[in-house]
Amino acid sequence: LRMSEDQHGLYYGFPSVPSSSTGATRRKVKVGTDFSPDCTLGSVTTKDEVHPDFRADIDAFVQEHWPKLGRCVDMQYSPYHTTPSQDFVLGNLPGHKAVALFCGGSGRAFKFGPLLGACLADVARGRTPRFDVARLDPRRVIECEQENTMRDDEDAALGKAHVPWGAQGRGVYSLSTRGCYDVIASAANQAGEAVAAVLTESDSGAGGPIRLCDFGAADGGTSLHFWGKIIRQCREAAPSRQIDMVYEEQPNADFQSLFYFTQGRIRANGDAEKSFLQEHPAGTVFVSAVGTSFHTQCLPSSTLSFGFSATAMHWLSSKPGPLPPTAIHHSQLAADAPERQAWVAQAEKDWNAILLGRANELIPGGRLLIVSLAIDEEKQCLGHTDAVKRKMFDEMLRHWKAMEKEGKITPDEFARTAFLNYYRDIDECCRPFNDTSSQAYKAGLRLVSCRTRVTPCPYRAHWLKEGGDPMEYAKNFVPTMRTWSNSTFKSALDESRSETERDSLVDELFTRLAVAVAKSPEDYGMDYVHTHLEVKKMATS
């Protein structure tokens, strides 16, 4: 057997043997090539229709290795299906634990028939397969298919990091997260000053539309009043210029609620004030949405006047690696934990990509204000401040671990649970601006200011001031955690479980949290810790 591999495939030739069809005195040689699934040479229509490129490649292989062979007698395709990884598929059918599945033979399953049959029988009888078939799990094929259809590894977090919780078109996120309104309100004055500087200092696109963008906007409700003030400011300063208001979010966001909020069909927390679209004459303010991740460039180059992001850019583009059994969030890791470095490196990579995308989008003189969850100088972070006794991630971990010990979730499901985000400290936020060799710096971004700020949990503040029914407090408070964390727990559950079963298990987790909160309300709260970072785009040569 002689084999050779190049960019077109794997070539092979078997030794010559007597031909039973033509007599013992005449010999034939089989020469073939095995192509990978991503091969782009021609297309197969029938077994007899051989593409000239295939024929030429095999002829070249024969000429190199067996130049004295005679003429080609026959050539045929022998097509077969392969999985993306070329592995077999063996295991329980996702969502149907009673179904044992084998498929994806990839042209060679017959060689492993007895072993595959025995392992399949083990799966069907609920036993551990006699051979480790973990790499053949049907879920791996599904994940591989998804990865092959995604453009880059930013999508590794899609569906796991932050999937909207609740019915679409109801504004669930904004109506359940009162604290986010306070966070955005705390940045309003700084944003107004930044926009004033843009309108005064920048002449790029003078007379053309003023483009504004909300990066990581969720369903748009929490920032509605914020943008109403900014748009009013722009209209007063430049009444002849149109406003292009762009909302950026991942493609599975609740865009229906976003447009309902901007059109005034849903009121933000019951507010009777008109939305900015209703406030201004038709043809002056335009709203659109972009379903491209902020980890890459989302808008045309040099078109953005002012960009803003609140409580969004801590989300990572992909999972850096596993966490130990004592953590579901990176903030729970010790400083010397071996798992920590992978998360630090991914966060740095994503941060540089985020800033470079914005540098490309901003006009010269344009400004960007990022209000991002962080770890402050006192080592405080979201749900983990000195003012609150119970630490949020510790409590989530405690109840999730209890469900594992009770057998309600498996050890593998518990181990898969990890929040795909990272809270940068001030040094990590400012590093690209202090490094003149960084891509963001070379692209013209300069730091204007960066500071940390703690925003108290409004639900806890109200409880401490007014008191009331402890369970009512828990029912109001717990959803503000669930809006952004529900998908982390649900995506960790095995896909062999039904959708209803997975939803039920996550419901139980948050019910347990609510019961615990009701027992000692004063011990629970989700204080916000953010960095407020403002940057300016300089003209580049």
C-alpha positions as CSV (number, residue, x, y, z in Angstrom):
1,L,0.0,0.0,0.0
2,R,1.4,3.4,-1.0
3,M,-0.2,6.6,0.3
4,S,0.4,10.3,-0.4
5,E,-1.4,13.4,0.8
6,D,-1.6,16.9,-0.6
7,Q,-4.1,19.7,-0.6
8,H,-6.6,17.8,-2.8
9,G,-6.9,14.6,-0.8
10,L,-5.4,11.3,0.3
11,Y,-4.1,9.1,-2.5
12,Y,-3.5,5.4,-2.3
13,G,-2.6,2.3,-4.4
14,F,-3.0,-1.4,-3.6
15,P,-0.5,-4.0,-4.9
16,S,-1.4,-5.7,-8.1
17,V,-3.3,-9.0,-7.9
18,P,-4.5,-11.5,-10.5
19,S,-7.8,-10.5,-12.0
20,S,-10.5,-13.1,-11.7
21,S,-12.5,-11.5,-14.5
22,T,-9.7,-11.4,-17.1
23,G,-7.6,-14.4,-16.1
24,A,-4.5,-15.0,-14.0
25,T,-2.1,-13.7,-16.6
26,R,-3.4,-10.1,-16.5
27,R,-3.1,-8.0,-13.5
28,K,-4.8,-4.7,-12.5
29,V,-3.9,-2.0,-9.9
30,K,-6.4,-0.1,-7.9
31,V,-5.5,3.5,-7.4
32,G,-7.8,5.8,-5.5
33,T,-8.2,9.0,-3.6
34,D,-10.1,9.9,-0.5
35,F,-11.3,13.4,-0.2
36,S,-12.1,15.3,3.0
37,P,-15.6,16.8,3.4
38,D,-14.5,20.3,2.6
39,C,-13.1,19.3,-0.8
40,T,-14.2,21.8,-3.5
41,L,-13.0,19.9,-6.6
42,G,-16.0,19.6,-8.8
43,S,-19.3,18.0,-7.8
44,V,-20.6,14.4,-7.8
45,T,-23.7,13.8,-10.0
46,T,-23.3,10.1,-11.0
47,K,-20.7,7.4,-10.2
48,D,-19.7,7.4,-13.9
49,E,-19.3,11.1,-14.4
50,V,-15.7,11.8,-13.2
51,H,-14.6,15.4,-13.0
52,P,-11.5,16.1,-15.1
53,D,-9.7,17.5,-12.1
54,F,-10.0,14.2,-10.2
55,R,-8.8,12.3,-13.2
56,A,-5.8,14.6,-13.7
57,D,-4.8,14.4,-10.0
58,I,-4.9,10.6,-9.9
59,D,-3.0,10.4,-13.2
60,A,-0.3,12.7,-11.7
61,F,-0.1,10.4,-8.6
62,V,0.4,7.3,-10.8
63,Q,3.0,9.0,-13.0
64,E,5.0,10.0,-9.9
65,H,5.0,6.6,-8.1
66,W,4.4,4.0,-10.8
67,P,5.5,5.6,-14.1
68,K,5.6,2.2,-15.9
69,L,1.9,1.3,-15.2
70,G,-0.2,0.9,-18.3
71,R,-3.3,2.9,-19.3
72,C,-6.3,3.6,-17.1
73,V,-9.0,0.9,-17.7
74,D,-11.8,2.4,-15.8
75,M,-12.6,5.2,-13.3
76,Q,-15.6,5.7,-11.1
77,Y,-16.8,7.7,-8.2
78,S,-17.7,5.9,-5.0
79,P,-19.3,8.6,-3.0
80,Y,-20.3,8.2,0.7
81,H,-21.6,10.5,3.4
82,T,-19.3,11.8,6.2
83,T,-19.8,13.7,9.3
84,P,-18.0,17.1,9.6
85,S,-15.3,15.5,11.9
86,Q,-15.4,12.2,9.9
87,D,-16.1,10.5,13.2
88,F,-19.0,8.0,13.6
89,V,-22.1,9.1,15.5
90,L,-23.2,6.8,18.4
91,G,-25.2,7.6,21.5
92,N,-28.6,8.8,22.8
93,L,-30.5,11.0,20.4
94,P,-30.5,14.5,22.0
95,G,-33.9,15.2,23.5
96,H,-34.9,11.5,23.4
97,K,-33.1,9.5,26.0
98,A,-34.9,6.3,25.0
99,V,-33.5,6.4,21.5
100,A,-30.0,4.9,20.8
101,L,-28.6,6.2,17.6
102,F,-25.8,5.1,15.2
103,C,-25.2,6.9,11.9
104,G,-22.4,8.7,10.0
105,G,-20.4,5.6,8.9
106,S,-18.2,7.8,6.8
107,G,-17.3,5.0,4.5
108,R,-15.6,2.7,7.0
109,A,-18.1,1.6,9.6
110,F,-18.1,-2.0,8.3
111,K,-14.6,-2.5,9.6
112,F,-15.8,-1.8,13.1
113,G,-19.2,-3.5,12.9
114,P,-18.9,-5.9,15.9
115,L,-17.6,-3.2,18.2
116,L,-20.1,-0.6,17.1
117,G,-23.0,-3.1,17.6
118,A,-21.8,-4.0,21.1
119,C,-21.5,-0.3,22.1
120,L,-24.8,0.5,20.6
121,A,-26.4,-2.3,22.5
122,D,-24.8,-1.0,25.7
123,V,-26.3,2.5,25.1
124,A,-29.7,1.1,24.3
125,R,-29.7,-0.9,27.6
126,G,-28.6,2.1,29.6
127,R,-25.2,0.8,30.4
128,T,-21.8,2.4,30.1
129,P,-20.4,1.4,26.7
130,R,-17.5,-1.1,26.9
131,F,-15.4,1.3,24.8
132,D,-15.1,5.0,25.4
133,V,-17.4,6.5,22.7
134,A,-17.5,10.1,24.2
135,R,-16.1,11.6,21.0
136,L,-18.9,9.9,19.0
137,D,-21.7,11.7,21.1
138,P,-24.4,13.1,18.7
139,R,-24.1,16.4,20.5
140,R,-20.5,16.8,19.2
141,V,-21.7,16.4,15.7
142,I,-24.4,19.1,16.3
143,E,-21.9,21.4,17.8
144,C,-19.4,20.8,14.9
145,E,-22.2,21.5,12.4
146,Q,-22.9,24.7,14.1
147,E,-19.3,25.7,14.3
148,N,-18.9,25.0,10.6
149,T,-21.8,27.3,9.7
150,M,-20.5,30.1,11.9
151,R,-18.1,32.7,10.5
152,D,-15.6,32.7,13.4
153,D,-15.1,31.6,17.0
154,E,-17.0,34.6,18.4
155,D,-20.1,32.5,17.8
156,A,-18.9,29.8,20.2
157,A,-20.7,31.8,22.9
158,L,-23.9,32.3,20.9
159,G,-26.8,30.6,22.7
160,K,-24.7,30.1,25.9
161,A,-23.6,33.5,27.0
162,H,-26.7,35.6,27.1
163,V,-29.9,34.4,25.6
164,P,-33.0,36.6,26.3
165,W,-35.2,35.1,29.0
166,G,-39.0,35.4,28.8
167,A,-41.5,35.9,26.0
168,Q,-40.3,37.9,23.0
169,G,-42.0,41.3,22.5
170,R,-42.8,41.8,26.2
171,G,-39.8,43.8,27.2
172,V,-39.0,41.3,30.0
173,Y,-35.4,42.2,30.3
174,S,-35.9,46.0,30.8
175,L,-39.0,45.6,32.9
176,S,-37.1,43.2,35.3
177,T,-33.8,45.1,35.7
178,R,-34.5,48.3,37.4
179,G,-30.9,48.7,38.4
180,C,-29.8,49.0,34.8
181,Y,-31.8,52.2,34.5
182,D,-29.8,53.6,37.5
183,V,-26.5,52.5,36.0
184,I,-27.3,54.2,32.6
185,A,-28.7,57.3,34.4
186,S,-25.4,57.7,36.2
187,A,-23.6,58.0,32.9
188,A,-26.0,60.5,31.3
189,N,-24.1,63.7,32.2
190,Q,-20.8,62.4,31.0
191,A,-22.5,61.2,27.8
192,G,-24.0,64.6,27.2
193,E,-20.6,66.3,27.6
194,A,-19.0,63.8,25.2
195,V,-21.7,64.4,22.5
196,A,-21.3,68.2,22.9
197,A,-17.6,67.8,22.3
198,V,-18.3,65.7,19.2
199,L,-20.7,68.3,17.8
200,T,-18.3,71.1,18.5
201,E,-14.9,69.6,17.6
202,S,-15.7,67.3,14.7
203,D,-16.5,68.4,11.2
204,S,-16.6,65.0,9.7
205,G,-19.9,64.5,7.8
206,A,-21.0,68.1,8.6
207,G,-24.5,68.4,7.3
208,G,-24.9,64.7,7.0
209,P,-26.7,62.3,9.4
210,I,-25.4,62.0,13.0
211,R,-25.0,58.3,13.7
212,L,-25.4,57.1,17.3
213,C,-25.0,53.5,18.4
214,D,-26.0,51.5,21.5
215,F,-23.7,48.4,21.7
216,G,-25.2,45.5,23.5
217,A,-28.6,47.2,23.8
218,A,-30.6,44.1,25.0
219,D,-34.2,45.0,24.3
220,G,-33.6,48.7,24.2
221,G,-35.8,49.7,27.1
222,T,-33.2,50.5,29.8
223,S,-31.5,53.1,27.6
224,L,-34.6,54.6,26.0
225,H,-34.6,57.8,28.1
226,F,-30.8,58.1,27.9
227,W,-31.0,58.1,24.1
228,G,-34.0,60.4,24.2
229,K,-31.9,63.1,25.9
230,I,-28.9,62.5,23.5
231,I,-31.1,62.8,20.4
232,R,-32.8,65.9,21.8
233,Q,-29.4,67.4,22.4
234,C,-28.3,66.6,18.8
235,R,-31.5,68.0,17.3
236,E,-31.1,71.3,19.3
237,A,-27.5,71.7,18.3
238,A,-27.9,70.7,14.7
239,P,-31.6,70.9,13.7
240,S,-31.0,70.4,10.0
241,R,-29.1,67.1,10.5
242,Q,-30.9,63.7,10.6
243,I,-30.3,61.2,13.4
244,D,-29.4,57.6,12.6
245,M,-30.0,55.7,15.8
246,V,-28.5,52.2,15.6
247,Y,-28.9,49.4,18.1
248,E,-26.4,46.5,18.2
249,E,-27.1,43.1,19.7
250,Q,-26.4,39.4,19.0
251,P,-28.7,37.9,16.4
252,N,-30.9,36.0,18.9
253,A,-31.8,39.2,20.8
254,D,-35.3,40.4,21.5
255,F,-35.5,42.8,18.6
256,Q,-39.2,42.8,18.7
257,S,-39.3,44.4,22.1
258,L,-36.6,46.9,21.0
259,F,-38.7,48.2,18.2
260,Y,-41.8,48.2,20.4
261,F,-39.9,50.3,23.0
262,T,-38.6,52.8,20.4
263,Q,-42.1,53.2,18.8
264,G,-43.8,53.6,22.2
265,R,-45.7,50.3,22.0
266,I,-44.1,49.3,25.3
267,R,-43.6,51.8,28.1
268,A,-40.3,51.6,30.0
269,N,-41.4,50.8,33.6
270,G,-44.8,52.2,33.0
271,D,-43.5,55.7,32.0
272,A,-46.0,57.8,30.1
273,E,-43.3,59.9,28.4
274,K,-43.2,59.6,24.6
275,S,-40.4,57.6,23.0
276,F,-37.9,59.7,21.0
277,L,-39.5,58.5,17.7
278,Q,-42.8,59.8,18.8
279,E,-41.2,63.1,20.0
280,H,-39.6,64.2,16.8
281,P,-41.1,64.8,13.4
282,A,-41.1,62.0,10.8
283,G,-38.0,62.0,8.6
284,T,-35.7,63.4,11.4
285,V,-34.9,60.3,13.5
286,F,-34.3,56.8,12.1
287,V,-33.9,53.6,14.0
288,S,-32.2,50.4,12.8
289,A,-30.7,47.3,14.4
290,V,-27.5,45.3,13.7
291,G,-27.2,41.7,14.6
292,T,-23.4,41.6,14.5
293,S,-21.4,40.9,17.6
294,F,-19.6,43.9,19.0
295,H,-16.4,41.7,19.1
296,T,-16.0,42.8,15.5
297,Q,-16.7,45.9,13.4
298,C,-20.5,46.4,13.2
299,L,-20.8,49.6,11.2
300,P,-19.2,51.2,8.1
301,S,-15.8,52.8,8.8
302,S,-15.7,56.4,9.9
303,T,-19.5,56.8,10.2
304,L,-20.1,56.8,14.0
305,S,-20.3,60.0,15.9
306,F,-21.0,58.7,19.4
307,G,-21.1,55.1,20.7
308,F,-22.4,53.9,24.1
309,S,-22.5,50.6,25.8
310,A,-23.8,49.7,29.3
311,T,-23.4,46.4,31.1
312,A,-22.6,44.4,27.9
313,M,-18.9,44.3,26.9
314,H,-17.9,42.0,29.8
315,W,-19.3,39.1,27.7
316,L,-16.7,37.0,26.0
317,S,-16.7,35.7,22.5
318,S,-15.9,32.1,23.5
319,K,-15.3,30.0,26.6
320,P,-11.6,30.2,27.5
321,G,-11.5,26.9,29.4
322,P,-13.0,25.0,32.3
323,L,-13.5,26.3,35.9
324,P,-12.8,24.3,39.0
325,P,-15.6,22.7,41.0
326,T,-15.5,25.7,43.4
327,A,-16.4,28.3,40.7
328,I,-19.0,29.1,38.1
329,H,-17.6,32.6,37.5
330,H,-14.1,33.8,37.0
331,S,-14.3,36.2,39.9
332,Q,-14.5,33.2,42.3
333,L,-11.0,32.1,41.2
334,A,-8.0,32.6,43.5
335,A,-5.3,34.9,42.1
336,D,-3.0,31.9,41.6
337,A,-5.6,29.5,40.3
338,P,-4.2,27.6,37.2
339,E,-7.5,28.2,35.3
340,R,-7.3,31.9,35.7
341,Q,-4.7,32.7,33.0
342,A,-6.9,31.4,30.1
343,W,-9.8,33.7,31.2
344,V,-7.4,36.7,31.5
345,A,-6.0,36.0,28.0
346,Q,-9.4,35.7,26.4
347,A,-10.7,38.9,28.0
348,E,-7.6,40.8,26.8
349,K,-8.0,39.4,23.2
350,D,-11.7,40.3,23.2
351,W,-11.1,43.8,24.6
352,N,-8.5,44.6,21.9
353,A,-11.0,43.4,19.2
354,I,-13.8,45.4,20.7
355,L,-11.8,48.6,20.7
356,L,-10.4,48.1,17.2
357,G,-13.9,47.6,15.9
358,R,-15.0,50.9,17.5
359,A,-11.9,52.7,16.3
360,N,-12.7,51.7,12.7
361,E,-16.3,52.9,13.1
362,L,-15.8,56.3,14.8
363,I,-15.3,59.5,12.8
364,P,-12.3,61.6,13.7
365,G,-13.3,63.4,16.8
366,G,-16.0,60.8,17.6
367,R,-16.4,59.6,21.2
368,L,-17.2,56.3,22.9
369,L,-18.5,55.8,26.4
370,I,-18.3,52.2,27.8
371,V,-19.9,51.4,31.1
372,S,-18.8,47.9,31.7
373,L,-19.1,45.5,34.7
374,A,-15.7,45.4,36.5
375,I,-13.7,44.6,39.6
376,D,-12.9,47.8,41.4
377,E,-10.0,48.8,43.6
378,E,-11.6,47.1,46.6
379,K,-12.0,43.8,44.7
380,Q,-15.8,44.4,44.6
381,C,-17.8,43.2,41.6
382,L,-21.5,42.6,40.6
383,G,-23.3,41.0,43.5
384,H,-20.2,41.0,45.6
385,T,-19.8,44.2,47.6
386,D,-18.9,45.0,51.2
387,A,-22.5,46.2,51.8
388,V,-24.2,42.9,51.1
389,K,-23.5,39.8,53.2
390,R,-24.4,37.1,50.7
391,K,-22.3,36.9,47.5
392,M,-24.4,36.3,44.4
393,F,-22.2,33.8,42.5
394,D,-21.5,31.9,45.7
395,E,-25.3,31.6,46.3
396,M,-25.9,30.4,42.8
397,L,-23.1,27.9,43.1
398,R,-24.4,26.6,46.4
399,H,-27.9,25.9,45.2
400,W,-26.8,24.5,41.8
401,K,-24.3,22.2,43.7
402,A,-27.2,21.0,46.0
403,M,-29.2,20.0,42.9
404,E,-26.2,18.0,41.7
405,K,-25.8,16.2,45.1
406,E,-29.5,15.4,45.0
407,G,-29.1,13.8,41.5
408,K,-31.3,16.4,39.8
409,I,-28.4,17.5,37.6
410,T,-25.4,15.4,36.6
411,P,-21.8,16.0,37.6
412,D,-21.0,16.7,33.9
413,E,-23.8,19.3,33.8
414,F,-22.5,21.0,36.9
415,A,-18.9,21.0,35.5
416,R,-20.1,22.6,32.2
417,T,-21.7,25.6,34.1
418,A,-19.6,28.7,33.6
419,F,-20.5,32.3,33.0
420,L,-18.9,33.4,29.7
421,N,-17.9,36.8,30.9
422,Y,-15.1,38.6,32.5
423,Y,-15.0,41.7,34.8
424,R,-11.9,43.8,33.8
425,D,-10.2,46.0,36.4
426,I,-9.1,49.6,35.5
427,D,-5.6,48.5,34.6
428,E,-6.9,45.9,32.1
429,C,-9.3,48.5,30.6
430,C,-6.6,51.2,30.2
431,R,-3.8,49.0,29.0
432,P,-4.4,49.3,25.2
433,F,-4.4,53.1,25.6
434,N,-1.1,53.1,27.5
435,D,0.6,50.9,24.9
436,T,1.5,52.9,21.8
437,S,2.0,49.6,19.9
438,S,-1.6,48.3,20.5
439,Q,-3.9,48.1,17.5
440,A,-6.5,50.4,19.2
441,Y,-3.8,53.1,19.8
442,K,-2.5,52.9,16.3
443,A,-6.1,53.2,15.0
444,G,-6.4,56.5,16.8
445,L,-8.2,55.8,20.1
446,R,-7.1,57.9,23.0
447,L,-8.3,57.6,26.6
448,V,-10.2,60.5,28.0
449,S,-11.1,59.1,31.4
450,C,-11.7,55.9,33.3
451,R,-13.1,55.4,36.8
452,T,-15.1,52.9,38.8
453,R,-18.5,53.3,40.3
454,V,-20.8,51.3,42.5
455,T,-24.6,51.5,41.9
456,P,-26.6,50.1,44.9
457,C,-29.2,47.4,44.2
458,P,-32.5,49.3,44.0
459,Y,-34.6,46.3,45.2
460,R,-32.5,45.9,48.3
461,A,-32.5,49.7,48.9
462,H,-36.3,49.7,48.8
463,W,-36.5,46.8,51.1
464,L,-34.2,48.3,53.7
465,K,-36.2,51.6,53.6
466,E,-39.8,50.3,53.3
467,G,-39.7,46.7,54.4
468,G,-42.8,44.6,53.4
469,D,-43.4,41.0,52.4
470,P,-40.1,39.1,52.2
471,M,-41.4,36.8,49.5
472,E,-42.6,39.7,47.5
473,Y,-39.2,41.2,47.7
474,A,-37.6,37.9,46.5
475,K,-40.0,37.7,43.6
476,N,-39.1,41.2,42.5
477,F,-35.3,40.8,43.1
478,V,-34.5,37.3,41.7
479,P,-35.7,38.0,38.1
480,T,-33.1,40.8,37.9
481,M,-30.5,38.1,38.3
482,R,-32.3,35.6,36.0
483,T,-32.6,37.9,33.0
484,W,-28.9,37.6,32.2
485,S,-28.0,34.3,33.9
486,N,-30.8,31.9,32.8
487,S,-29.0,30.8,29.6
488,T,-25.8,30.0,31.5
489,F,-27.5,27.3,33.6
490,K,-29.8,26.1,30.8
491,S,-27.1,25.6,28.2
492,A,-25.1,23.5,30.7
493,L,-27.9,20.9,30.9
494,D,-27.6,17.8,28.7
495,E,-29.4,18.1,25.3
496,S,-30.7,14.6,25.8
497,R,-33.2,16.3,28.2
498,S,-36.3,17.8,26.7
499,E,-36.7,21.6,26.5
500,T,-39.4,21.4,29.2
501,E,-37.2,19.4,31.5
502,R,-34.3,21.9,31.2
503,D,-36.6,24.8,31.7
504,S,-38.0,23.1,34.8
505,L,-34.6,22.5,36.3
506,V,-33.6,26.1,35.9
507,D,-37.0,27.2,37.3
508,E,-36.2,25.1,40.4
509,L,-32.8,26.8,40.8
510,F,-34.3,30.3,40.9
511,T,-37.2,29.1,43.1
512,R,-34.6,27.9,45.6
513,L,-32.8,31.2,45.4
514,A,-36.1,33.1,46.0
515,V,-36.9,31.0,49.0
516,A,-33.4,31.7,50.5
517,V,-33.8,35.4,49.8
518,A,-37.2,35.5,51.5
519,K,-35.7,34.0,54.6
520,S,-33.2,36.8,55.1
521,P,-33.9,39.7,52.6
522,E,-31.4,42.1,54.1
523,D,-28.6,39.6,53.3
524,Y,-29.2,39.7,49.5
525,G,-28.8,42.3,46.9
526,M,-27.1,42.8,43.5
527,D,-25.0,46.0,43.7
528,Y,-23.5,46.9,40.4
529,V,-19.8,47.7,40.0
530,H,-18.7,49.3,36.7
531,T,-15.9,51.1,35.0
532,H,-16.9,54.3,33.1
533,L,-14.4,54.6,30.3
534,E,-14.5,57.4,27.7
535,V,-12.3,57.4,24.6
536,K,-11.8,59.8,21.7
537,K,-10.9,59.0,18.1
538,M,-8.0,61.1,16.8
539,A,-7.4,61.7,13.1
540,T,-4.8,59.2,11.8
541,S,-2.4,59.8,8.9
